[in-house]
C-alpha cells in the first residue's frame, strides 16, 4: 500500500516545473520535440548545478578525500571539478547524441556530436521558458538547501560529484525512448506519461534521496576499507 506524503513547497515547485512542458505541448501549441530537447538539456543543467556545488565546497574547504582501490588521499576541489566535467561530460555527450539522432533534429551533414556542442543554438522562446522553470526548481529544491543547511561544509565532494549519475541513467533511457515516440508522431502522449512518471519518481519516491542514501552507505564502506 502506498503511504500518503505531505507535499513540501519544494515538491510543489518541482511538480509545476514538470507540468509546464505538458501544458505547453497540450494547450499552448508548443512543439513536443522542443519539450524533449528541454528534458535532454535538463541533464546538462544538473551538471552545471553539481559543478556550482563543488565550486562552493572548494572555496569553503579547499581539499577533500579521494577514494580509489582501497586507498585515500587529499586532493583539491578543482580536481573533483575537472574529473566530473570530463567523466559526466562523456555521459551527457552519449545521451544527447543518441537523442538528437533518434529525434532527427540534427541538420543534414552534421556529425553525431553536433547537438552536444551546439545545444545553445536550439534554445527558442518556448524552450527558454521550460528551462527556466527547471532551473528554478533545482535551485529551490537542491542548491538553496545545500547552502542554507551548510551541507557544503559536511558532505563529501565525492558524494556530491556522483549524485547526478543515478538520475542520468534513468533519464537517458526515458529521453531516448521518447525520441523514438517522436518519430512515430506520439510525442504529445508520451510527454504526458513521461512527466507523470517523473513526478512520481522525484516527488513521491524521492528518487534523489534514495540514491543519496545508497551513496552514503558506499562511502562508509570505502572509509572503512581504507582504515584496514
C-alpha positions as CSV (number, residue, x, y, z in Angstrom):
1,X,0.0,0.0,0.0
2,X,1.2,3.5,-0.8
3,X,1.5,5.9,2.1
4,X,0.4,9.5,1.8
5,X,3.1,12.1,1.9
6,X,2.6,15.7,2.6
7,X,3.9,17.9,-0.2
8,X,6.5,20.5,0.6
9,X,7.0,23.8,-1.1
10,X,10.0,22.3,-3.0
11,X,7.8,19.4,-4.1
12,X,5.1,21.7,-5.5
13,X,7.7,23.8,-7.4
14,X,9.1,20.5,-8.9
15,X,5.6,19.4,-9.9
16,X,4.9,22.7,-11.6
17,X,8.3,22.6,-13.4
18,X,7.4,19.1,-14.8
19,X,3.9,20.1,-15.8
20,X,4.9,23.3,-17.7
21,X,6.1,21.3,-20.8
22,X,2.9,19.2,-20.6
23,X,0.7,22.3,-20.5
24,X,2.7,24.0,-23.3
25,X,2.5,21.0,-25.6
26,X,-1.1,20.1,-25.0
27,X,-2.7,23.6,-24.7
28,X,-0.3,26.3,-25.9
29,X,0.8,24.8,-29.2
30,X,4.4,24.1,-28.2
31,X,6.4,21.5,-30.1
32,X,6.7,18.1,-28.5
33,X,10.3,18.0,-29.9
34,X,11.1,21.2,-28.1
35,X,9.9,19.7,-24.8
36,X,12.1,16.6,-25.3
37,X,15.0,18.9,-26.1
38,X,14.4,20.5,-22.7
39,X,14.4,17.1,-21.0
40,X,17.7,16.3,-22.7
41,X,19.1,19.7,-21.6
42,X,18.0,19.0,-18.1
43,X,20.9,16.6,-17.8
44,X,23.2,19.5,-18.6
45,X,21.5,21.7,-16.0
46,X,22.1,19.0,-13.4
47,X,25.8,19.0,-14.4
48,X,26.1,22.8,-14.0
49,X,24.4,22.7,-10.6
50,X,26.8,20.0,-9.4
51,X,29.8,22.0,-10.6
52,X,28.4,25.0,-8.8
53,X,28.2,23.0,-5.6
54,X,31.7,21.7,-6.0
55,X,32.9,25.2,-6.5
56,X,31.3,26.4,-3.3
57,X,32.8,23.4,-1.5
58,X,36.3,24.2,-3.0
59,X,36.1,27.8,-1.7
60,X,34.9,26.7,1.7
61,X,37.2,23.7,2.3
62,X,39.9,23.6,-0.4
63,X,40.5,19.9,-0.4
64,X,38.7,16.7,0.3
65,X,39.3,12.9,0.4
66,X,39.5,11.0,-2.8
67,X,39.0,7.2,-2.5
68,X,40.4,4.7,-5.0
69,X,41.2,1.0,-4.8
70,X,41.2,0.8,-1.0
71,X,43.3,3.9,-0.5
72,X,42.6,7.5,0.0
73,X,44.3,10.8,-0.4
74,X,43.6,14.5,-0.1
75,X,43.1,16.3,-3.4
76,X,42.0,19.8,-4.4
77,X,38.3,20.5,-5.1
78,X,39.4,21.7,-8.5
79,X,40.5,18.1,-9.3
80,X,36.9,16.9,-8.4
81,X,35.5,19.6,-10.7
82,X,37.9,18.6,-13.5
83,X,37.2,14.9,-13.2
84,X,33.4,15.4,-13.0
85,X,33.5,17.7,-16.1
86,X,35.3,15.1,-18.2
87,X,33.5,12.0,-16.9
88,X,30.0,13.4,-16.7
89,X,30.5,15.2,-19.9
90,X,31.1,11.9,-21.7
91,X,27.8,10.5,-20.4
92,X,25.9,13.7,-21.5
93,X,27.6,13.5,-24.9
94,X,26.4,10.0,-25.4
95,X,22.9,10.7,-24.3
96,X,22.4,13.9,-26.3
97,X,24.0,12.4,-29.4
98,X,21.7,9.3,-29.4
99,X,18.7,11.5,-28.6
100,X,19.4,14.1,-31.3
101,X,19.9,11.4,-33.9
102,X,16.8,9.4,-32.9
103,X,14.6,12.6,-32.9
104,X,16.1,13.7,-36.2
105,X,16.9,17.3,-35.0
106,X,20.5,17.5,-36.3
107,X,21.0,19.4,-39.6
108,X,22.0,17.2,-42.6
109,X,25.7,16.6,-42.9
110,X,26.5,17.4,-39.2
111,X,28.3,14.9,-37.0
112,X,27.0,12.8,-34.1
113,X,28.2,15.3,-31.5
114,X,26.6,18.4,-33.2
115,X,23.8,18.7,-30.6
116,X,26.2,18.3,-27.7
117,X,28.5,21.1,-28.8
118,X,25.7,23.4,-30.1
119,X,22.9,22.8,-27.6
120,X,22.5,26.5,-27.0
121,X,21.5,27.1,-30.7
122,X,18.3,25.1,-30.1
123,X,17.0,27.4,-27.4
124,X,14.0,29.4,-28.5
125,X,11.3,31.3,-26.6
126,X,9.3,28.2,-25.6
127,X,12.4,26.2,-24.6
128,X,13.7,29.1,-22.6
129,X,10.5,29.2,-20.5
130,X,10.7,25.4,-19.8
131,X,14.4,25.6,-19.0
132,X,13.8,28.5,-16.6
133,X,11.2,26.5,-14.7
134,X,13.6,23.6,-14.3
135,X,16.5,25.8,-13.2
136,X,14.3,27.5,-10.6
137,X,13.1,24.1,-9.3
138,X,16.7,22.8,-9.0
139,X,17.8,26.0,-7.2
140,X,14.9,25.8,-4.7
141,X,15.0,22.0,-4.2
142,X,18.7,21.3,-4.3
143,X,21.1,24.2,-4.3
144,X,19.5,26.6,-1.8
145,X,19.1,23.9,0.9
146,X,22.7,22.8,0.2
147,X,23.8,26.4,1.1
148,X,21.2,27.1,3.9
149,X,21.8,23.8,5.7
150,X,25.6,24.3,5.3
151,X,25.9,20.9,3.6
152,X,28.8,22.2,1.7
153,X,30.8,22.0,5.0
154,X,30.0,18.4,5.8
155,X,29.0,16.4,2.7
156,X,32.0,14.8,0.9
157,X,32.9,16.2,-2.5
158,X,32.9,12.7,-3.9
159,X,29.3,12.1,-2.9
160,X,28.2,15.4,-4.5
161,X,30.2,14.6,-7.6
162,X,28.4,11.2,-8.1
163,X,24.9,12.3,-7.1
164,X,23.7,13.0,-10.7
165,X,24.7,9.6,-12.1
166,X,21.7,7.6,-10.9
167,X,19.5,10.2,-12.5
168,X,21.3,10.3,-15.8
169,X,20.9,6.5,-16.4
170,X,17.1,6.8,-15.8
171,X,16.8,10.0,-17.9
172,X,19.0,8.6,-20.6
173,X,16.6,5.7,-21.1
174,X,13.4,7.8,-21.0
175,X,14.6,10.6,-23.2
176,X,15.9,8.3,-25.9
177,X,12.7,6.3,-25.7
178,X,10.7,9.5,-26.0
179,X,12.7,10.4,-29.1
180,X,11.6,7.2,-30.7
181,X,8.0,8.1,-29.9
182,X,8.5,11.4,-31.6
183,X,9.5,9.5,-34.7
184,X,6.1,7.8,-34.7
185,X,4.2,11.0,-34.0
186,X,3.3,10.0,-30.5
187,X,5.4,12.6,-28.7
188,X,2.4,14.5,-27.2
189,X,1.1,11.5,-25.4
190,X,4.5,10.3,-24.3
191,X,5.3,13.7,-22.8
192,X,2.3,13.4,-20.5
193,X,3.2,9.9,-19.4
194,X,6.9,10.8,-19.0
195,X,6.1,13.9,-16.9
196,X,3.7,12.0,-14.6
197,X,6.3,9.2,-14.2
198,X,9.0,11.8,-13.5
199,X,6.8,13.4,-10.8
200,X,6.2,10.1,-9.2
201,X,9.8,9.1,-9.0
202,X,11.1,12.6,-8.0
203,X,8.4,13.6,-5.6
204,X,6.7,10.6,-4.2
205,X,9.6,8.1,-4.2
206,X,12.1,11.0,-3.7
207,X,14.5,9.2,-6.0
208,X,17.4,11.6,-5.4
209,X,17.2,11.0,-1.6
210,X,17.1,7.2,-2.1
211,X,20.2,7.4,-4.3
212,X,22.0,9.7,-1.8
213,X,21.4,7.2,1.0
214,X,22.9,4.4,-1.1
215,X,25.9,6.6,-1.9
216,X,26.3,7.3,1.8
217,X,26.5,3.6,2.5
218,X,29.1,3.1,-0.2
219,X,31.1,6.0,1.1
220,X,31.2,4.5,4.6
221,X,32.4,1.2,3.1
222,X,35.2,3.0,1.3
223,X,36.2,4.8,4.5
224,X,36.2,1.5,6.5
225,X,38.2,-0.1,3.7
226,X,41.0,2.5,3.9
227,X,41.3,2.0,7.6
228,X,42.0,-1.7,7.4
